């Protein structure tokens, strides 16, 4: 399919259909997963924005949409209005954990490995349509998306035996059932009461004991002040509304000059690869390899460099710059987290006309207890909010 998006920019895709079922990475159903898919040779950011607004997502250059009314485990996009976001208590806890680690060097003792904010991939991965037939490309791409999804809990054989062995309710004869119904009707008739007439309108409405105590205390203070010749106080001044601290204040909280660590976040363009992206490619790949082996239990030979490049570096999105757009432009980026001159986490993101879309996140396993998945999501929300200051229509974070 060839589509012109305007200004001599094109979107070129090959549609694969969605009639066949594939193995589900969640429930392991061999033919329960249904999705529409297409290989995107090139795509404008506006066309991809229109697609993800309709439920499509990408894995490398493969773009897919789950058939929600047919697939065994429906998947839904999460969208957050960045400019209206207010951090919760758990969010503040994560931010304080990072701040404490940077300032004092104290690593949290609790290990938090259950928060990977990522898609899934497989060693096979999607291949170029020119190098394989369409059915092979779609099958490989589906596996590329689903292979690493966490398993959902299922009923084991032992649990099934317990369910099957549960005692059944004793049978009740028709005569006994009728007798019980008759007795029940008699009881209902005997215990029926007349409806009340409601509260007495001549008496004042009930008030809370707390309000009554406050009123009596104010009256005592008024009498005491009148006796002393001091003007009475009818009511206390109204409480001032609590000022909500924005997310940016938590993230940009000042640290002591003698902090134990230094954390820097760098945004580098992945397509086309910038010089900074090329210079840090090997370091970023090594973190990805460690992450896949430790978190997803991949064998050492599975997260290959070619698979990493195909899955997280290749992108169909063309880089675009607009006078009224963000300073870094639109397209695909890697948001790198550098701790003391070493990469500890990388977020793969797309900056689109109306949202910042998260594709994948991987981090060094040694820093799993820092909740880097949650922290990176909060950083992306903050980044989208900052962009909206100059680009008002870009105000959402999506994953």
C-alpha positions, 0 to 999 in steps of 0.5 A, a space after each residue: 500500500 502506498 499513501 501520500 501524507 503530504 509535502 512529498 512524504 510517503 507511508 509505504 506498508 505491506 498488509 498481512 491480514 489477521 484471519 489466522 490465529 497464533 500462539 499467545 504469549 500470555 495464556 500459551 494458547 497455540 491459536 488463540 491470538 489474533 491480530 492484524 499486522 503489516 510491515 512498514 517500510 517507511 511511515 510519517 509520524 502523523 500516519 503512525 499517530 493516526 494508527 496508534 489512536 486506533 489501537 495499533 502499535 509497532 515492534 521494530 518495523 512491524 505494526 500490529 493491532 490485536 483483534 480485541 473481540 476475537 483474541 484470547 487475551 485482549 491488550 489495551 493501550 494506556 494513555 496519560 494526560 501529562 499536563 494533568 498528571 499528579 504523582 501518587 504516594 507510590 510515585 513519590 516513593 519511587 522518586 524519593 528512592 532514586 533521589 536518596 540513592 543519588 545523594 547518599 549512595 544507598 541502594 534499596 534492599 527490596 528487589 523490584 523485578 516485576 515492573 518491566 515496561 516493555 513489549 516482547 521480542 524473539 530471536 527470530 524477529 520480523 525479516 524484510 519482506 524481500 528476504 522472506 515470503 509474507 506468511 513467514 514475515 508475519 509469523 516471525 513478527 508475531 513471535 517477535 512481539 509475543 515471545 517474552 510476555 509473562 505467563 498468566 496464572 492457570 489452574 494446575 492439575 492438582 487445583 483441577 482435582 480439588 475443584 472436581 472433588 468438591 462435594 456437590 449440594 444434596 438434592 432437594 425433592 420438589 415437595 420439600 422445596 414447596 414446603 420451604 417456600 410456603 414456610 418462607 411466605 408465612 414468615 414474610 407475612 407474619 413479620 411484615 411491618 408498616 412503613 415509618 413516617 420518617 424523621 420528625 420535621 419539627 426537630 432539627 436535623 442530626 449533626 455530627 458530634 465533631 461539629 457540636 464540639 467545635 461549636 461549643 468551643 467557639 461559644 466558650 472562646 467568645 464568652 471568655 473574650 467578651 468578659 476580657 474586653 477583647 472583640 469576639 471571634 465569630 469563626 476561625 479563618 478559612 483553611 488555605 487550600 493545599 498546594 499540590 507539588 507538580 511532578 517536575 519539582 520532585 524530579 528536579 529536586 536539588 541535590 547536595 553538592 557532595 552527592 554520591 552519584 550523578 544521573 544524567 538523562 540523554 535523548 538520542 535519535 535512533 532513526 536515522 542514528 545520530 552520532 551520539 547513538 552510534 557512539 553509545 550503541 555497544 554500551 546500550 546493547 550490553 545493557 539490553 543483553 544483560 536485561 534479557 538474560 536476567 529478567 526474561 531468562 534468555 540464553 546468552 546467544 539469544 539477545 544477539 546484536 542483529 536482533 537488538 538492532 531489528 527490534 529496538 533500533 530499526 524504525 519506520 518513522 521518518 525524522 521530521 522537524 517543524 517550526 512549531 514542533 518540539 526542539 528535538 523534532 519528531 520520530 524515534 529516540 532512545 532515552 538513555 539514563 547515564 549513572 556516573 558515565 555508564 548506561 544503566 537504563 534505556 527507554 525506546 520512545 517515539 515522539 509524535 504530533 500529539 503524544 510521547 509513545 513508549 515502545 520498550 524499556 530495559 535496564 541493568 539488572 544490578 539496579 533492579 531495586 531502584 524501580 527504573 521502570 516506574 521512574 522512566 515512565 514518570 520521566 516520560 510523563 514529565 518530558 511530555 508535559 515540558 514539550 506541551 509548554 511549546 507544543 500545546 497539542 502534544 500533551 499525552 504519554 502513551 504505552 
